[in-house]
Amino acid sequence: MRLIIEENDAKAGLWTARYIVARIKEKAARTDRPFVLGLPTGSTPVETYKELVRLYEAGEVSFRNVVTFNMDEYVGIPEDHPESYHTFMRKHFFDHVDVPAANIHILDGNAPDLQKECEEYERKIVAAGGIDLFLGGVGEDGHLAFNDPPVADFNDPVFAKVVKLEEKCRLQQVHDGCFEEIGQVPGHAITVTIPGLTAARSMFCSVPAATKAEAV
């Protein structure tokens, strides 16, 4: 594991965005196949998305040959809910760059059969050729996506699943300003598992908050 320390959130986001762009360009130079990018939500990637949008607007990168897969979504809130991850991604990234709508994939927390949704998500990732780079974060309790310690399983037999959100994880959503109180935070989410995340060719976690130092 490589650890890179930056002075503040903005500089960490800038470094991360430029790393992602460099990886996209590197693959484009050797193949016409799309770059497959795994993406997070929450407070962690906001500065990264700002810089990616800026680089796109400056003509330094195009996302037309990028396929995206988000790592998680709440169960039971509408896609247009202010705190759904569908809404988050549109607000911070997808509405501002040229990723084709057909290339965007986010788990459906309102699917009639959540188990089937998990299985179909894995099938789509395999069909895309696997994740080239998964951008992630680390929660205050050490969670990756919605895989909460101590129940997070590095040998999980499934690629994605429905999980119950532990209190500390739900409290972080309040601390991050996503919800006003813990009673508003959904009790379950649908998430890519630890093996699903680490199946990517590479993974990069951005951790901009001092409250997460112990978890790191």
MISE-77251 format. One record per residue (C-alpha): residue in one letter; x, y, z. Coordinates in pm, whole numbers, plus 50000, padded with zeros to 5 digits. Example, Ala and Ser with C-alpha at 12.3 -4.5 7.8 and 13.67 -1.06 7.14 Angstrom:
NODE code     x     y     z
NODE    A 51230 49550 50780
NODE    S 51367 49894 50714
! end
This chain:
NODE code     x     y     z
NODE    M 50000 50000 50000
NODE    R 50122 50348 49912
NODE    L 50036 50639 50145
NODE    I 50031 50994 50006
NODE    I 49985 51289 50242
NODE    E 49859 51625 50114
NODE    E 49828 51955 50301
NODE    N 49448 51989 50290
NODE    D 49125 51854 50141
NODE    A 49148 52062 49825
NODE    K 49504 51950 49745
NODE    A 49413 51588 49814
NODE    G 49119 51619 49576
NODE    L 49338 51780 49311
NODE    W 49597 51501 49337
NODE    T 49332 51232 49319
NODE    A 49153 51387 49020
NODE    R 49474 51426 48825
NODE    Y 49570 51067 48904
NODE    I 49235 50947 48768
NODE    V 49274 51155 48452
NODE    A 49626 51022 48399
NODE    R 49498 50665 48427
NODE    I 49217 50736 48177
NODE    K 49463 50883 47928
NODE    E 49712 50601 47978
NODE    K 49453 50339 47885
NODE    A 49321 50546 47593
NODE    A 49673 50559 47449
NODE    R 49690 50180 47418
NODE    T 49334 50060 47356
NODE    D 48990 50170 47240
NODE    R 48823 49985 47525
NODE    P 48651 50210 47780
NODE    F 48808 50299 48111
NODE    V 48595 50143 48387
NODE    L 48585 50362 48696
NODE    G 48438 50276 49036
NODE    L 48308 50577 49226
NODE    P 48209 50674 49583
NODE    T 47979 50934 49734
NODE    G 47972 51124 50065
NODE    S 48201 51404 50177
NODE    T 48522 51226 50074
NODE    P 48515 51272 49694
NODE    V 48361 51620 49666
NODE    E 48692 51800 49604
NODE    T 48796 51528 49360
NODE    Y 48475 51570 49160
NODE    K 48521 51949 49156
NODE    E 48866 51908 49004
NODE    L 48751 51645 48754
NODE    V 48476 51880 48637
NODE    R 48727 52165 48609
NODE    L 48967 51951 48406
NODE    Y 48681 51848 48177
NODE    E 48569 52209 48128
NODE    A 48930 52305 48052
NODE    G 48938 52044 47775
NODE    E 49201 51834 47948
NODE    V 48991 51516 47964
NODE    S 48680 51359 47814
NODE    F 48467 51097 47986
NODE    R 48289 50977 47672
NODE    N 48479 50649 47679
NODE    V 48446 50600 48055
NODE    V 48205 50352 48216
NODE    T 48121 50414 48582
NODE    F 47997 50193 48864
NODE    N 47910 50340 49202
NODE    M 47985 50133 49509
NODE    D 47663 50169 49707
NODE    E 47317 50319 49758
NODE    Y 47066 50346 50039
NODE    V 46773 50105 50045
NODE    G 46424 50248 50043
NODE    I 46464 50615 49952
NODE    P 46362 50749 49608
NODE    E 46633 50809 49348
NODE    D 46539 51180 49346
NODE    H 46565 51209 49726
NODE    P 46815 51488 49814
NODE    E 47041 51238 49993
NODE    S 47019 50948 49749
NODE    Y 47347 50865 49582
NODE    H 47182 50898 49241
NODE    T 47111 51262 49327
NODE    F 47459 51313 49473
NODE    M 47633 51188 49161
NODE    R 47424 51401 48928
NODE    K 47480 51710 49142
NODE    H 47855 51673 49186
NODE    F 47966 51500 48867
NODE    F 47742 51348 48601
NODE    D 47547 51666 48518
NODE    H 47873 51850 48448
NODE    V 48075 51609 48231
NODE    D 48024 51404 47914
NODE    V 47982 51052 48054
NODE    P 47710 50896 47835
NODE    A 47399 50810 48036
NODE    A 47421 50449 47915
NODE    N 47767 50423 48074
NODE    I 47650 50521 48424
NODE    H 47564 50244 48670
NODE    I 47436 50290 49027
NODE    L 47281 50022 49243
NODE    D 46901 50043 49269
NODE    G 46801 50049 49634
NODE    N 46436 50025 49533
NODE    A 46464 49722 49309
NODE    P 46179 49473 49367
NODE    D 46437 49195 49412
NODE    L 46752 49332 49579
NODE    Q 46936 49000 49554
NODE    K 46879 48993 49179
NODE    E 46993 49356 49160
NODE    C 47322 49259 49326
NODE    E 47376 48970 49088
NODE    E 47293 49182 48784
NODE    Y 47535 49452 48897
NODE    E 47818 49202 48909
NODE    R 47723 49075 48563
NODE    K 47740 49429 48423
NODE    I 48084 49486 48572
NODE    V 48214 49159 48430
NODE    A 48065 49247 48090
NODE    A 48244 49583 48102
NODE    G 48575 49405 48151
NODE    G 48612 49465 48525
NODE    I 48695 49781 48716
NODE    D 49020 49952 48613
NODE    L 49028 50183 48916
NODE    F 48801 50198 49218
NODE    L 48806 50530 49400
NODE    G 48692 50487 49759
NODE    G 48701 50635 50104
NODE    V 48738 50515 50460
NODE    G 48468 50573 50721
NODE    E 48526 50689 51077
NODE    D 48471 50331 51190
NODE    G 48689 50193 50910
NODE    H 48406 50102 50675
NODE    L 48469 50069 50303
NODE    A 48158 50141 50099
NODE    F 47890 50014 50342
NODE    N 48097 49724 50473
NODE    D 48107 49800 50846
NODE    P 48358 49651 51089
NODE    P 48356 49409 51256
NODE    V 48117 49223 51026
NODE    A 48284 49329 50700
NODE    D 48417 49011 50541
NODE    F 48733 49006 50329
NODE    N 48628 48657 50216
NODE    D 48267 48743 50138
NODE    P 48140 48494 49879
NODE    V 47918 48751 49704
NODE    F 48006 49058 49497
NODE    A 47730 49285 49628
NODE    K 47469 49256 49903
NODE    V 47217 49429 50128
NODE    V 47361 49530 50466
NODE    K 47226 49671 50791
NODE    L 47397 50000 50874
NODE    E 47558 50014 51217
NODE    E 47497 50314 51443
NODE    K 47846 50463 51403
NODE    C 47816 50448 51025
NODE    R 47474 50613 51037
NODE    L 47604 50881 51275
NODE    Q 47878 50966 51026
NODE    Q 47608 51052 50771
NODE    V 47480 51306 51027
NODE    H 47831 51437 51102
NODE    D 47890 51483 50730
NODE    G 47575 51696 50705
NODE    C 47385 51452 50487
NODE    F 47101 51413 50738
NODE    E 46992 51625 51035
NODE    E 46946 51334 51275
NODE    I 47015 50962 51286
NODE    G 46645 50875 51262
NODE    Q 46646 51011 50905
NODE    V 46931 50785 50793
NODE    P 46811 50464 50625
NODE    G 46881 50151 50824
NODE    H 46994 49945 50524
NODE    A 47200 49991 50211
NODE    I 47301 49789 49909
NODE    T 47676 49774 49862
NODE    V 47962 49620 49671
NODE    T 48145 49388 49914
NODE    I 48512 49401 50011
NODE    P 48606 49128 49757
NODE    G 48400 49317 49498
NODE    L 48602 49633 49562
NODE    T 48940 49463 49571
NODE    A 48866 49275 49249
NODE    A 48944 49605 49074
NODE    R 49281 49624 48899
NODE    S 49368 49903 49140
NODE    M 49199 50085 49427
NODE    F 49264 50430 49566
NODE    C 49113 50567 49888
NODE    S 49095 50938 49959
NODE    V 49065 51017 50330
NODE    P 49037 51394 50388
NODE    A 48908 51403 50746
NODE    A 49120 51397 51064
NODE    T 48836 51206 51235
NODE    K 48932 50908 51016
NODE    A 49299 50896 51113
NODE    E 49252 50609 51356
NODE    A 49063 50409 51096
NODE    V 49343 50457 50843
! end
